[in-house]
């Protein structure tokens, strides 16, 4: 069983190991920070963000870890950016349809299209999830969704709209059909150039300036739009259950899934109830039904518990609460 | 089969040519956009042609239809035409190929790409079209006579043409008659097969093009290799026609047909070879028969315009045999225009005019 909590600087060694375990190169979009230098920077930035008295979203990135209740082992991490554009712009493809009609021929067509846009820049952005292999679906759900409980506890730090980005298919056919023609390089090389960012002005200079007719692309490229890589799919499922929608946007380079939602659509905002906590008995159903969080911004923690607020002793301890106290609960 | 010394003349089409043109159109089959075997359409076209030659047609309608007639038997052996100005009532569309550069100096990135933009650039330009020669007459210089007669007409009556002249060449099709360019692009938007789309435009039903075709500029790199490869390529049967027009001073400048990506060959009117190389000459007695290089001769009448094949060795009067004088309606002392069939040595307008 796990707790979700903000990162601490004592987590650095474990996160470095976790980064190595992920097998990812440093500076890849939508992935956890990798390498000692990046992680030091990310941890420092996160500590500053949590400590700052923020009255409106800016260039803050909040880093959360998933840690075991028993021995504190870190099994995963995830980030929540207050603004996807982080002070400049966040570019993605907006997915839409172009419809044309010929009255003369009594014929119409609808062509699926992609247009580069920066309207997501002001959205808050869930990104950079990594979960140690072998963890179960509940751990994935917790990692993906629990940061939103922090946003619900401290709404002034975040936008009222959220997106969640995912890495797309490996060796994405979408990259080969679109982006590769404009950069004349591998995606790896381009990611290295941009350091994993999507807000560099060169993105606008290099990428297509006009809507793309998706239906003209090779089938494999079409199918890659809105996909997530295998490791990300449990997160994608969890965030759909949370209330996110797909089909609206896609990643600029690999066509990866970009989910979006207004906070009013999300369980962590709209289906939160205050529940009285009780100590779980041995033999209680092990399957957790809810995310449970202490109802204030400072000392943010999230654990899993039963349907009527039953929590284990170690979970209670992690929350800093006792049986009989009230906590905010959200069904998983 | 025509005898090698057939007496051929190009003249304006007349109402009486309807039946002959109908059977010629049937012979042409589905290959020609601007010459369909439809009696009513052809009758109407001939009416417009007559008023065009008479000088009473409006600018948007002017359609100079010529026929190639075998004087020995009166048979109509071919058709060619000039549309005075296209696109003035219904928009005339092409794709234009543009080069664009995507670059970031800061990151050292530089990529060169091609784009297709929808264009109405040929609005008001003069179109050479509807060229068809019956298989029985495909010998000697009949094809050249039929095609180049139009250029002589423009040389004699430049005020009837726009400042630009063009011809759309049929694009590449594979052995099964498929157009890889249409299959990759047009088919997605028009939802009908290539022949049907072609048919509709030839019947003048062009509004569907504007209504259905992609409005967004397209990067050529989005198209499959098979489609990209044929952009600006002609149908194998059209290769001779392309060569002929390039010799006359027309060239491909990046405009293509929106359906099959066939090249548009274009030229400024003044850059046509016929403007430089044709000259007025007097009909008269010529000295001893001198071997003359092949050439064309036309009279100077608009509504009774006539063109025959006749060489002129140069300098002095041009001698015409009696049948030629009758064909041209030009006797001794009359002025006619002569045009050598082949370019002068060292002056290939196609090379001179290439940007």
Interface residues (C-beta under 8 A of the other chain):
Chain A: X98 X100 X101 X102 X103 X104 X105 X107 X109 X111 X113 X177 X178 X181 X182 X183 X184 X193 X200 X201 X202 X205 X206 X207 X208 X210 X211 X212 X213 X215 X216 X217 X218
Chain B: X102 X103 X104 X106 X107 X109 X111 X113 X184 X185 X188 X189 X190 X191 X192 X200 X205 X207 X208 X211 X212 X213 X214 X215 X216 X217 X218 X219 X221 X222 X223 X224
